[in-house]
C-alpha cells in the first residue's frame, strides 16, 4: 500500500484509540492485518434508538488512494436500517461516496455511522423493504430493528410476540436467520413469511 496511506491510517488509528469516544466504549477499531489495509471497526448503538445496547461490527477496507478516496465500509453485524442492506451490510452514506473529503478520518467515519443509526434517511435508502416499513409503520420498524439488535448485536431483549413467531417457524425446521429476514420483510405475518420461506 502507498506510504502516504499507511502513515495516515496509523495516525488515525491512534487517534481513535486515544479518543474520548473509545474510552466511553462508543467506538473501537482493531487491525485485521499488519499492513493497515483492513481494519475492524465497532460502534455502540446510540441511546434512545432501537439499536441501543447493541454493538455493531464493521469491515473497513483502506484503498491504495486513501485519504483521497473513502474507505470501503460495511456492517458485518446484521442490522435493520433503511440506509444499510439487511442482506450484505452495504451502507448508503454520502461521506462514504461522493461527499468524502481528504480531511475526514476513521474517527469521523465511525461517528458518522453512529449518527446514521440515530437519524435514518429513508428517502435515500439502501434497503427498500426496510425504508418502506420505516415510512409506513414506524412502530413496527422500531420493534423489528430492536429485535435484530437483540439477536445479532447483543442488545437487551425485545418484543416477546415477535420472538414467539420466530420460534414457531424455527420449530418447522427453517433456519433462524432466514426466518427473521422473512418475518421482518413480511410485516411479521407468519403465513406470508412461511410462503416466502417455502418458495426459496
VENMO-V461907 format. One record per backbone hydrogen bond with DSSP energy under -1.0 kcal/mol. CO is the residue of the C=O (numbers start at 1). NH is the residue of the N-H. If there is no record, write none. Layout:
[[CO	NH] [CO	NH]]
//
This chain:
[[2	6] [3	7] [4	8] [5	9] [6	10] [7	11] [8	12] [9	13] [10	14] [11	15] [12	16] [13	17] [14	18] [16	19] [19	23] [20	24] [21	26] [22	25] [26	44] [28	42] [30	40] [33	36] [37	62] [38	32] [38	33] [39	60] [40	30] [41	58] [42	28] [43	56] [49	52] [51	54] [54	45] [56	43] [57	76] [57	77] [58	41] [59	74] [60	39] [61	72] [63	66] [65	68] [72	61] [74	59] [81	84] [82	126] [82	127] [83	92] [85	89] [89	75] [90	85] [93	96] [94	97] [94	99] [101	104] [105	109] [106	110] [107	111] [108	112] [109	113] [110	114] [111	115] [112	116] [113	117] [114	118] [115	119] [121	124] [127	131] [128	132] [129	133] [130	134] [131	135] [132	136] [133	137] [137	141] [138	142] [139	143] [140	144] [141	145] [142	146] [143	147] [144	148] [145	149] [146	150] [147	151] [148	152] [149	153] [149	155] [153	55] [159	163] [160	164] [161	165] [162	166] [163	167] [164	168] [165	169] [166	170] [167	171] [169	174] [170	173] [175	179] [176	180] [177	181] [178	182] [179	183] [180	184] [181	185] [182	186] [183	188] [186	189] [189	193] [190	194] [191	195] [192	196] [193	197] [194	198] [195	199]]
//
